[in-house]
Amino acid sequence: MKQLAFSSEFYFIKARDLKKLVVKEKVGADFNDDCIYLKLHHDGQVTVYAGKEKIDTAPDDDFVKTRIVYVSFPTFISFFLNIIKPIKRRFYIKSMESFRVRLADLLAAKLPRGERNAENAYQFNNRRYHLDHDEAQKCYNKLRSSIEKHGYDERFPMYVMLNRKFGCKDQLLQGHHRIGICKELNVKEVNIAFWAAPASFHFLRKFFKKRA
């Protein structure tokens, strides 16, 4: 039996982006009143799940406290799916929508899985994506120059994976070079899209947050 899963973090999304979304269903009043909820669907759509009135009354440039929900497997099954990565990847849900957020909020939530900078750019353990030093520096400098001149390009959102770490902690999946450069250049806002992994035991979140 499938069940509703929640992102481990709250996200502060620009109201202008939220106002473009549609409401697909109504939910009960047992949701937290201080934020809105978006639902990530298996077909990639993102819709308003609760709190539509908060979106309507928010100024376009405000950042609204938001949590993401999606339908996942029962907790016990999800826990084992997260252990076996090749199988886990088959059940990723990938959003077609992207949203403007504050960089500072992503960093405060400890979403990146380490720092990427000029010294370790594109030096991945997976040889498939590893670049030699000269090529890595060329790619990194090109990316940095583009962001410095034009700001963050909204056409290329960073991917945040909901419940990526053992099915219980949100993490940045793609965008570590961009987030590092934006931090260095003091870029205030970036674009993200939400992906989701099967959600397992949420009590584990406390363990990871203590050691983040």
MIDOSE-1310 file (N, C-alpha, C; in nm, 2 decimals, decimal comma, always signed):
residues 212
mkql	+0,08/-0,12/+0,00/+0,00/+0,00/+0,00/+0,09/+0,12/+0,00; +0,06/+0,22/-0,09/+0,14/+0,34/-0,10/+0,10/+0,44/+0,01; +0,19/+0,53/+0,05/+0,17/+0,63/+0,15/+0,23/+0,76/+0,12; +0,18/+0,86/+0,18/+0,22/+1,00/+0,15/+0,36/+1,02/+0,23
afss	+0,46/+1,07/+0,15/+0,59/+1,10/+0,21/+0,61/+1,25/+0,21; +0,69/+1,30/+0,30/+0,72/+1,44/+0,31/+0,87/+1,47/+0,29; +0,90/+1,58/+0,24/+1,04/+1,63/+0,23/+1,10/+1,64/+0,37; +1,23/+1,62/+0,40/+1,28/+1,63/+0,53/+1,30/+1,78/+0,57
efyf	+1,30/+1,87/+0,47/+1,33/+2,01/+0,49/+1,21/+2,10/+0,44; +1,21/+2,22/+0,49/+1,11/+2,32/+0,44/+1,19/+2,40/+0,34; +1,12/+2,45/+0,24/+1,19/+2,53/+0,13/+1,11/+2,66/+0,12; +1,19/+2,77/+0,10/+1,13/+2,90/+0,09/+1,13/+2,94/-0,06
ikar	+1,02/+2,93/-0,12/+1,00/+2,94/-0,27/+0,94/+3,08/-0,30; +0,99/+3,14/-0,41/+0,93/+3,27/-0,45/+0,78/+3,25/-0,49; +0,70/+3,34/-0,43/+0,56/+3,33/-0,45/+0,52/+3,34/-0,59; +0,59/+3,42/-0,67/+0,56/+3,43/-0,82/+0,56/+3,29/-0,88
dlkk	+0,65/+3,20/-0,85/+0,66/+3,07/-0,91/+0,54/+2,98/-0,85; +0,51/+3,00/-0,73/+0,40/+2,92/-0,67/+0,26/+2,95/-0,73; +0,25/+3,08/-0,77/+0,12/+3,12/-0,82/+0,09/+3,07/-0,96; +0,19/+3,01/-1,02/+0,17/+2,95/-1,15/+0,11/+2,81/-1,14
lvvk	+0,12/+2,75/-1,02/+0,07/+2,61/-1,01/-0,08/+2,60/-0,99; -0,13/+2,48/-1,02/-0,27/+2,46/-1,01/-0,30/+2,38/-0,88; -0,42/+2,38/-0,84/-0,47/+2,30/-0,73/-0,54/+2,17/-0,78; -0,49/+2,06/-0,74/-0,55/+1,93/-0,80/-0,64/+1,86/-0,70
ekvg	-0,62/+1,88/-0,58/-0,70/+1,81/-0,48/-0,71/+1,89/-0,35; -0,80/+1,85/-0,27/-0,82/+1,91/-0,14/-0,78/+1,81/-0,03; -0,71/+1,87/+0,07/-0,67/+1,78/+0,18/-0,73/+1,83/+0,31; -0,72/+1,75/+0,42/-0,77/+1,78/+0,55/-0,70/+1,89/+0,61
adfn	-0,75/+1,93/+0,73/-0,69/+2,04/+0,81/-0,58/+2,00/+0,90; -0,52/+1,88/+0,89/-0,42/+1,83/+0,98/-0,28/+1,87/+0,94; -0,27/+1,95/+0,84/-0,14/+2,00/+0,79/-0,10/+2,12/+0,87; +0,04/+2,14/+0,88/+0,09/+2,26/+0,95/+0,04/+2,39/+0,89
ddci	-0,01/+2,47/+0,97/-0,07/+2,60/+0,92/+0,03/+2,70/+0,88; +0,15/+2,69/+0,92/+0,25/+2,80/+0,89/+0,32/+2,78/+0,76; +0,28/+2,69/+0,68/+0,34/+2,67/+0,55/+0,24/+2,62/+0,44; +0,29/+2,61/+0,32/+0,20/+2,55/+0,22/+0,27/+2,42/+0,18
ylkl	+0,19/+2,34/+0,11/+0,24/+2,20/+0,07/+0,22/+2,19/-0,08; +0,33/+2,14/-0,15/+0,32/+2,11/-0,29/+0,33/+1,96/-0,31; +0,26/+1,91/-0,41/+0,27/+1,76/-0,43/+0,34/+1,74/-0,56; +0,45/+1,65/-0,55/+0,52/+1,61/-0,67/+0,46/+1,48/-0,72
hhdg	+0,41/+1,48/-0,84/+0,34/+1,37/-0,90/+0,44/+1,28/-0,98; +0,40/+1,16/-1,00/+0,49/+1,06/-1,07/+0,51/+1,10/-1,22; +0,42/+1,18/-1,27/+0,44/+1,22/-1,41/+0,52/+1,35/-1,42; +0,57/+1,40/-1,31/+0,66/+1,52/-1,31/+0,59/+1,65/-1,28
qvtv	+0,46/+1,64/-1,27/+0,38/+1,77/-1,24/+0,40/+1,80/-1,09; +0,39/+1,93/-1,06/+0,39/+1,98/-0,93/+0,27/+2,06/-0,91; +0,19/+2,03/-0,81/+0,06/+2,10/-0,79/+0,05/+2,15/-0,64; -0,04/+2,24/-0,62/-0,06/+2,29/-0,48/-0,15/+2,18/-0,41
yagk	-0,10/+2,14/-0,29/-0,17/+2,04/-0,21/-0,24/+2,09/-0,09; -0,19/+2,20/-0,03/-0,25/+2,27/+0,08/-0,19/+2,40/+0,09; -0,27/+2,50/+0,14/-0,22/+2,63/+0,17/-0,24/+2,73/+0,05; -0,33/+2,71/-0,04/-0,34/+2,79/-0,16/-0,37/+2,94/-0,12
ekid	-0,44/+2,96/-0,01/-0,47/+3,10/+0,03/-0,35/+3,18/+0,07; -0,25/+3,11/+0,12/-0,12/+3,17/+0,16/-0,04/+3,22/+0,04; -0,06/+3,14/-0,07/+0,01/+3,18/-0,20/-0,06/+3,30/-0,25; -0,19/+3,30/-0,25/-0,27/+3,41/-0,32/-0,24/+3,54/-0,25
tapd	-0,22/+3,54/-0,12/-0,20/+3,67/-0,05/-0,06/+3,71/-0,03; +0,04/+3,63/-0,08/+0,18/+3,67/-0,06/+0,22/+3,76/-0,18; +0,30/+3,86/-0,15/+0,36/+3,95/-0,26/+0,45/+3,86/-0,35; +0,45/+3,89/-0,48/+0,52/+3,81/-0,58/+0,66/+3,78/-0,54
ddfv	+0,73/+3,88/-0,48/+0,87/+3,86/-0,45/+0,90/+3,80/-0,31; +0,80/+3,77/-0,24/+0,82/+3,70/-0,11/+0,86/+3,56/-0,13; +0,93/+3,50/-0,03/+0,97/+3,36/-0,03/+0,88/+3,29/+0,07; +0,80/+3,20/+0,03/+0,70/+3,13/+0,11/+0,74/+3,00/+0,16
ktri	+0,73/+2,97/+0,29/+0,77/+2,85/+0,35/+0,68/+2,73/+0,29; +0,75/+2,63/+0,24/+0,69/+2,53/+0,16/+0,75/+2,39/+0,20; +0,66/+2,29/+0,20/+0,71/+2,15/+0,21/+0,65/+2,07/+0,09; +0,73/+1,97/+0,05/+0,69/+1,89/-0,06/+0,64/+1,76/-0,02
vyvs	+0,54/+1,71/-0,08/+0,48/+1,57/-0,05/+0,48/+1,49/-0,18; +0,48/+1,36/-0,16/+0,47/+1,27/-0,28/+0,43/+1,14/-0,23; +0,38/+1,05/-0,32/+0,34/+0,92/-0,28/+0,45/+0,83/-0,30; +0,48/+0,75/-0,19/+0,60/+0,66/-0,18/+0,55/+0,52/-0,14
fptf	+0,65/+0,43/-0,13/+0,62/+0,29/-0,09/+0,61/+0,29/+0,06; +0,55/+0,18/+0,12/+0,56/+0,16/+0,26/+0,70/+0,18/+0,32; +0,71/+0,23/+0,44/+0,84/+0,26/+0,49/+0,94/+0,15/+0,49; +0,90/+0,03/+0,53/+0,99/-0,08/+0,54/+1,05/-0,12/+0,40
isff	+0,96/-0,12/+0,30/+1,01/-0,15/+0,16/+1,10/-0,04/+0,11; +1,07/+0,09/+0,14/+1,15/+0,20/+0,09/+1,29/+0,19/+0,15; +1,30/+0,15/+0,28/+1,43/+0,14/+0,34/+1,52/+0,05/+0,27; +1,47/-0,06/+0,22/+1,56/-0,16/+0,15/+1,58/-0,11/+0,01
lnii	+1,49/-0,04/-0,05/+1,51/+0,01/-0,19/+1,62/+0,11/-0,19; +1,64/+0,19/-0,08/+1,74/+0,29/-0,07/+1,88/+0,22/-0,05; +1,89/+0,10/+0,00/+2,01/+0,03/+0,02/+2,07/-0,01/-0,12; +1,98/-0,05/-0,21/+2,02/-0,11/-0,34/+2,01/+0,00/-0,44
kpik	+2,11/+0,08/-0,47/+2,10/+0,20/-0,55/+2,05/+0,17/-0,69; +2,10/+0,07/-0,77/+2,04/+0,05/-0,90/+1,89/+0,03/-0,91; +1,84/-0,03/-0,80/+1,69/-0,05/-0,79/+1,63/+0,08/-0,75; +1,69/+0,15/-0,65/+1,64/+0,28/-0,60/+1,62/+0,38/-0,72
rrfy	+1,71/+0,38/-0,81/+1,70/+0,48/-0,92/+1,58/+0,46/-1,01; +1,53/+0,34/-1,01/+1,42/+0,31/-1,10/+1,29/+0,38/-1,04; +1,29/+0,42/-0,92/+1,17/+0,47/-0,85/+1,18/+0,62/-0,82; +1,28/+0,69/-0,88/+1,29/+0,83/-0,87/+1,17/+0,90/-0,93
iksm	+1,12/+1,00/-0,87/+1,02/+1,09/-0,93/+1,09/+1,22/-0,97; +1,07/+1,26/-1,09/+1,15/+1,38/-1,14/+1,05/+1,49/-1,18; +1,07/+1,61/-1,12/+0,99/+1,72/-1,14/+1,01/+1,78/-1,28; +0,91/+1,83/-1,34/+0,92/+1,91/-1,46/+0,92/+2,06/-1,43
esfr	+0,89/+2,10/-1,31/+0,89/+2,24/-1,27/+1,01/+2,27/-1,19; +1,05/+2,40/-1,20/+1,16/+2,45/-1,12/+1,12/+2,58/-1,05; +1,19/+2,61/-0,94/+1,15/+2,72/-0,85/+1,27/+2,80/-0,81; +1,24/+2,93/-0,79/+1,34/+3,02/-0,74/+1,34/+3,02/-0,59
vrla	+1,47/+3,00/-0,53/+1,48/+3,00/-0,39/+1,61/+3,08/-0,35; +1,62/+3,10/-0,22/+1,74/+3,17/-0,17/+1,85/+3,07/-0,15; +1,97/+3,11/-0,20/+2,09/+3,02/-0,18/+2,12/+3,00/-0,03; +2,10/+3,10/+0,05/+2,13/+3,09/+0,19/+2,05/+2,98/+0,26
dlla	+1,92/+2,97/+0,22/+1,83/+2,87/+0,28/+1,88/+2,73/+0,24; +1,93/+2,71/+0,12/+1,98/+2,57/+0,08/+2,10/+2,54/+0,16; +2,19/+2,63/+0,18/+2,31/+2,61/+0,26/+2,28/+2,58/+0,41; +2,18/+2,66/+0,46/+2,14/+2,64/+0,60/+2,08/+2,50/+0,63
aklp	+2,01/+2,45/+0,52/+1,95/+2,31/+0,53/+2,06/+2,20/+0,51; +2,18/+2,24/+0,49/+2,29/+2,15/+0,47/+2,26/+2,05/+0,35; +2,21/+2,10/+0,24/+2,18/+2,01/+0,13/+2,30/+1,96/+0,05; +2,41/+2,05/+0,03/+2,52/+2,00/-0,05/+2,59/+1,88/+0,03
rger	+2,65/+1,79/-0,05/+2,72/+1,68/+0,00/+2,87/+1,70/-0,01; +2,92/+1,82/+0,03/+3,06/+1,85/+0,02/+3,07/+1,97/-0,07; +3,19/+2,03/-0,07/+3,22/+2,15/-0,15/+3,29/+2,12/-0,28; +3,25/+2,19/-0,38/+3,32/+2,18/-0,51/+3,38/+2,32/-0,54
naen	+3,51/+2,33/-0,57/+3,57/+2,45/-0,60/+3,67/+2,43/-0,71; +3,76/+2,53/-0,74/+3,85/+2,53/-0,85/+3,95/+2,41/-0,83; +3,99/+2,38/-0,71/+4,09/+2,28/-0,68/+4,03/+2,13/-0,71; +3,91/+2,11/-0,67/+3,86/+1,97/-0,69/+3,75/+1,96/-0,79
ayqf	+3,74/+2,06/-0,88/+3,63/+2,06/-0,98/+3,64/+1,93/-1,07; +3,52/+1,87/-1,08/+3,50/+1,76/-1,17/+3,59/+1,64/-1,14; +3,64/+1,63/-1,02/+3,72/+1,51/-0,98/+3,63/+1,42/-0,90; +3,55/+1,34/-0,98/+3,46/+1,24/-0,92/+3,52/+1,10/-0,91
nnrr	+3,46/+1,03/-0,81/+3,50/+0,89/-0,79/+3,46/+0,80/-0,91; +3,35/+0,84/-0,97/+3,30/+0,77/-1,09/+3,38/+0,82/-1,21; +3,46/+0,73/-1,27/+3,55/+0,77/-1,38/+3,47/+0,82/-1,50; +3,35/+0,78/-1,51/+3,27/+0,82/-1,62/+3,25/+0,97/-1,63
yhld	+3,25/+1,04/-1,51/+3,23/+1,18/-1,51/+3,36/+1,26/-1,47; +3,47/+1,19/-1,45/+3,60/+1,25/-1,41/+3,66/+1,32/-1,53; +3,71/+1,44/-1,51/+3,79/+1,51/-1,61/+3,93/+1,53/-1,57; +4,02/+1,53/-1,67/+4,16/+1,56/-1,64/+4,17/+1,71/-1,59
hdea	+4,28/+1,74/-1,53/+4,30/+1,87/-1,46/+4,27/+1,99/-1,56; +4,33/+1,99/-1,67/+4,32/+2,10/-1,77/+4,18/+2,12/-1,81; +4,11/+2,01/-1,85/+3,97/+2,01/-1,90/+3,88/+2,06/-1,78; +3,91/+2,01/-1,66/+3,83/+2,04/-1,55/+3,83/+2,19/-1,52
qkcy	+3,96/+2,25/-1,53/+3,97/+2,39/-1,50/+3,90/+2,48/-1,61; +3,91/+2,43/-1,73/+3,85/+2,50/-1,84/+3,69/+2,51/-1,82; +3,64/+2,39/-1,78/+3,49/+2,39/-1,76/+3,45/+2,47/-1,64; +3,53/+2,46/-1,54/+3,49/+2,53/-1,41/+3,50/+2,68/-1,44
nklr	+3,61/+2,73/-1,50/+3,62/+2,87/-1,53/+3,52/+2,93/-1,62; +3,47/+2,84/-1,72/+3,37/+2,88/-1,81/+3,24/+2,90/-1,73; +3,21/+2,81/-1,64/+3,09/+2,81/-1,56/+3,09/+2,94/-1,47; +3,20/+2,96/-1,41/+3,22/+3,07/-1,31/+3,20/+3,20/-1,38
ssie	+3,26/+3,21/-1,50/+3,25/+3,34/-1,58/+3,11/+3,37/-1,62; +3,04/+3,26/-1,66/+2,90/+3,28/-1,70/+2,81/+3,33/-1,59; +2,83/+3,27/-1,47/+2,75/+3,31/-1,36/+2,78/+3,45/-1,31; +2,91/+3,48/-1,32/+2,96/+3,61/-1,28/+2,91/+3,72/-1,37
khgy	+2,90/+3,69/-1,50/+2,85/+3,79/-1,59/+2,70/+3,80/-1,60; +2,63/+3,69/-1,60/+2,49/+3,69/-1,63/+2,40/+3,65/-1,51; +2,46/+3,61/-1,40/+2,38/+3,56/-1,29/+2,34/+3,41/-1,31; +2,26/+3,36/-1,22/+2,22/+3,22/-1,23/+2,12/+3,20/-1,35
derf	+2,15/+3,10/-1,43/+2,07/+3,07/-1,55/+1,95/+2,98/-1,51; +1,83/+3,03/-1,51/+1,72/+2,96/-1,46/+1,68/+2,84/-1,55; +1,74/+2,83/-1,67/+1,71/+2,72/-1,76/+1,78/+2,59/-1,71; +1,87/+2,61/-1,62/+1,94/+2,49/-1,57/+1,94/+2,48/-1,42
pmyv	+1,82/+2,43/-1,36/+1,81/+2,42/-1,22/+1,90/+2,32/-1,15; +1,93/+2,35/-1,03/+2,00/+2,24/-0,95/+1,89/+2,14/-0,91; +1,93/+2,01/-0,89/+1,83/+1,91/-0,85/+1,85/+1,88/-0,71; +1,74/+1,90/-0,63/+1,74/+1,86/-0,49/+1,66/+1,73/-0,48
mlnr	+1,72/+1,62/-0,43/+1,66/+1,49/-0,41/+1,60/+1,48/-0,28; +1,47/+1,47/-0,27/+1,39/+1,46/-0,15/+1,42/+1,32/-0,09; +1,46/+1,32/+0,04/+1,48/+1,19/+0,11/+1,59/+1,10/+0,04; +1,69/+1,17/-0,01/+1,79/+1,09/-0,08/+1,88/+1,01/+0,01
kfgc	+1,92/+1,06/+0,13/+2,01/+0,99/+0,22/+1,93/+0,89/+0,30; +1,95/+0,76/+0,27/+1,88/+0,65/+0,34/+1,73/+0,67/+0,34; +1,67/+0,75/+0,25/+1,53/+0,76/+0,24/+1,47/+0,86/+0,35; +1,56/+0,94/+0,41/+1,51/+1,02/+0,52/+1,57/+1,16/+0,52
kdql	+1,67/+1,20/+0,44/+1,72/+1,33/+0,44/+1,74/+1,39/+0,30; +1,69/+1,51/+0,28/+1,70/+1,57/+0,15/+1,85/+1,61/+0,13; +1,89/+1,59/+0,00/+2,03/+1,63/-0,04/+2,03/+1,69/-0,18; +2,13/+1,77/-0,20/+2,16/+1,82/-0,34/+2,21/+1,70/-0,42
lqgh	+2,14/+1,68/-0,54/+2,18/+1,57/-0,63/+2,28/+1,62/-0,73; +2,24/+1,73/-0,80/+2,32/+1,79/-0,90/+2,32/+1,94/-0,89; +2,45/+1,99/-0,90/+2,46/+2,14/-0,89/+2,57/+2,18/-0,79; +2,65/+2,09/-0,75/+2,75/+2,12/-0,65/+2,85/+2,23/-0,69
hrig	+2,89/+2,22/-0,82/+2,98/+2,33/-0,87/+2,91/+2,46/-0,88; +2,79/+2,46/-0,92/+2,71/+2,59/-0,93/+2,69/+2,65/-0,79; +2,65/+2,56/-0,70/+2,62/+2,62/-0,56/+2,75/+2,67/-0,50; +2,86/+2,61/-0,53/+2,99/+2,66/-0,47/+3,03/+2,79/-0,53
icke	+3,01/+2,81/-0,66/+3,04/+2,93/-0,73/+2,95/+3,04/-0,69; +2,82/+3,01/-0,68/+2,72/+3,11/-0,63/+2,75/+3,16/-0,49; +2,79/+3,07/-0,41/+2,83/+3,11/-0,27/+2,95/+3,20/-0,28; +3,05/+3,17/-0,36/+3,17/+3,25/-0,37/+3,14/+3,39/-0,43
lnvk	+3,05/+3,39/-0,52/+3,01/+3,52/-0,59/+2,90/+3,60/-0,52; +2,85/+3,54/-0,41/+2,75/+3,61/-0,33/+2,62/+3,62/-0,41; +2,59/+3,52/-0,50/+2,46/+3,52/-0,57/+2,35/+3,48/-0,47; +2,25/+3,56/-0,47/+2,14/+3,55/-0,36/+2,04/+3,44/-0,40
evni	+2,00/+3,43/-0,52/+1,89/+3,34/-0,56/+1,94/+3,24/-0,67; +1,88/+3,12/-0,66/+1,91/+3,02/-0,76/+1,78/+2,95/-0,79; +1,79/+2,86/-0,89/+1,68/+2,78/-0,93/+1,70/+2,63/-0,90; +1,59/+2,57/-0,85/+1,60/+2,43/-0,81/+1,48/+2,35/-0,87
afwa	+1,50/+2,23/-0,89/+1,39/+2,14/-0,92/+1,39/+2,02/-0,82; +1,28/+1,97/-0,79/+1,27/+1,86/-0,69/+1,26/+1,72/-0,76; +1,35/+1,63/-0,71/+1,33/+1,49/-0,74/+1,30/+1,42/-0,61; +1,25/+1,30/-0,62/+1,22/+1,23/-0,49/+1,26/+1,08/-0,50
apas	+1,32/+1,04/-0,38/+1,35/+0,90/-0,37/+1,25/+0,83/-0,28; +1,24/+0,70/-0,28/+1,15/+0,63/-0,18/+1,18/+0,68/-0,04; +1,08/+0,71/+0,04/+1,09/+0,76/+0,17/+1,09/+0,65/+0,28; +1,19/+0,64/+0,36/+1,19/+0,54/+0,46/+1,16/+0,60/+0,60
fhfl	+1,23/+0,54/+0,71/+1,20/+0,58/+0,85/+1,24/+0,72/+0,88; +1,15/+0,81/+0,90/+1,17/+0,95/+0,92/+1,25/+0,98/+1,05; +1,24/+0,89/+1,15/+1,31/+0,91/+1,28/+1,46/+0,92/+1,26; +1,51/+0,87/+1,15/+1,65/+0,87/+1,12/+1,70/+1,01/+1,09
rkff	+1,61/+1,10/+1,06/+1,65/+1,24/+1,02/+1,72/+1,30/+1,14; +1,68/+1,28/+1,26/+1,74/+1,34/+1,38/+1,89/+1,30/+1,39; +1,92/+1,17/+1,36/+2,05/+1,12/+1,36/+2,14/+1,19/+1,26; +2,09/+1,21/+1,14/+2,18/+1,27/+1,03/+2,19/+1,42/+1,06
kkra	+2,09/+1,49/+1,11/+2,10/+1,63/+1,14/+2,20/+1,66/+1,25; +2,21/+1,58/+1,34/+2,31/+1,60/+1,45/+2,45/+1,59/+1,40; +2,47/+1,51/+1,29/+2,60/+1,49/+1,24/+2,63/+1,56/+1,11; +2,54/+1,65/+1,07/+2,55/+1,72/+0,94/+2,66/+1,82/+0,95
